[in-house]
Amino acid sequence: MYGTIATMAFVGVEARAVEVQVRITPGAQAFMIVGLPDKAVAESRERIRNALHAVGLGLPYKHVTINLAPADLPKEGSHFDLPIALALMVAMEAIAPDAIERYAAIGELALDGAIRPVPGALPAAIGANTIDKGLICPEACGPEAAWAGDDADILAAPHLLSLVNHFKGLQALSRPKPALTRNDEGAVLPDLRDVRGQESAKRALEVAAAGGHNLLMIGPAGSGKSMLAQRLPSILPPLASEEMLDVSMVHSLAGELMGGKLCTERPFRAPHHSASMAALVGGGTRPRPGEASLAHLGVLFLDELPEFQPSVLDALRQPLETGELIIARANHRVAYPARFQLVAAMNPCRCGGGPGQTCKRGPRCAADYQARISGPLLDRIDLQIEVPAVSAADLILPPPQEGSTEVRARVTAAREHQRSRFLEHGATALRTNAECTGTLLEKIAQPDDAGLALIRNAADTLKLSARGYHRTLRVARTLADLDGAETVGRIHVAEALSYRGETLRLERTP
């Protein structure tokens, strides 16, 4: 007696096809699972036995062998319960083999036969569609799996018995409908109108949003750095359809899609400074996406930047440059997308540097505190600004006339200019100026004669590196896009140079 069904194993955000093979042979009663299963897969025996008992079946008093092929691919997670149970039912002749041969299956079984939700339904549905198969999944994962496409055959079953009845023609399971989380269904995003004063910082925030640039804010405690960062998502354009799927793939693997609903807003992740390297970049014995990957196409906010471990911060160099996180270990190698926008905040020194506060250690305190951040990491941050302390006079002023809605309109228009420009040059994969490097950047961001003379003098005075030069060009190009200018002028180059932060650091260096 033999039964088989397809399922999926996750390697990063990629879902790889796995064939579940079940053979029942005479001999002493045994239930063996081979094919590099982890502890969750090995424990599926008792869950499957009780689930089959709940629908009126029992394990045969024979030798049962389950093979998860390919055998050299590690199998992790409880989503193998359902495919093993279905393949076993085929081998027991409880289900016809041709009924499930065009499906792949994922799902965890409860002891009463209910099919519990599992992470990764969306990438599993997309992976099943690539091998020309439908997907059998838990009912709670149906709205998520339905996003794989209108042509995808999705069966979302609440219970093992309902699935059996569907295959026998006694019950019909309808195709689930995609679910979507809209803005009016969730919490209202913080508005930029709440920020009093800090006009230069709000300008830098707008530039960062328009070009997808990384931003570092340096200022005393209570100056509003975290407040500004929390309002960055409110001025970012909503996710496009393909971007929604890219973001949801990562969040699905992490089990963070509630009710299978895709969110239209960009993610905002703010890990605590005590976060480990595995928590920030991903990994662990069972590789999972970290905060950097969960912030894909969104914002990664690191408050109190020097308080993070230096090794943890330096691990962000690769994704900041390539937009991808590669976790390489002796027994596995996975890759997660990580095209995030880094926003960091820090005090000028460990003492905080607030109004009326005098640092007892003097300039040495600021130098040691800022030295915890490596130069190569700072060189990857396009905008570095000083956020002064807010005075009582700023709080007395009436709220500003311009809020997130007005700023978002300008940011969206600037990004549309960038997207159309990239399409003209055949760079279809690029979304923002921050992602543009090399030869293309020099074509689209070439300054006029006055701007070229200014950046040439600045390169000698500030000792700009090659990355620093390109960084300045990217910011200048974004400033020109905000102004609706086709050519980068001297005024754009000058403002871009003002965001470099060299003067700020030099003033605090003894």
Buried (B, 14 or more C-beta within 10 A) or exposed (E): BEBBBBBBBBBBBBBBBBBBBBBBEEEEEEBEBEBBBBEBBEBBBEBBBBBBBBBEBEBBEBBBBBBBBBEEBBBBBBBBBBBBBBBBBBBBEBBEBEBBEEBBBBBBBBEEBBBBBBBBBBBBBBBBBEEEBBBBBBBBBBBBBBBBEEEBBBBBBBBBBBBBBBBEEEEEBEBBEBBBBEEEEEEEBBBBBBBBBBEBBBBBBBBBBBBBBBBBBBBBBBBBBBBBBBBBBBBBBEBEEEBBBBBBBBBBBBEBBEEBBBBBBBBBBBBEEEBEBBBBBBBEEEBBBBBBBBBBBBBBBBBBBBBBBEEBBBBBBBBBEEBBBBBEEEEBEBBBBBBBBBBBBBBBBBBEBBEEEEBEEEEEBBBEBBEBBBEEBBBBBBBBBBBBBBEEEBEEEEEBEEBBEBBBEBBBBBBEBBBEBBEEEEBEEBBBBBBBBEEBBEEBBEBBEEBBEBBEEBBEEBEBEEEBBBBBBBBBBBBBBBBEBEEBBBBBBBBBBBBBBBEBBEEBEE
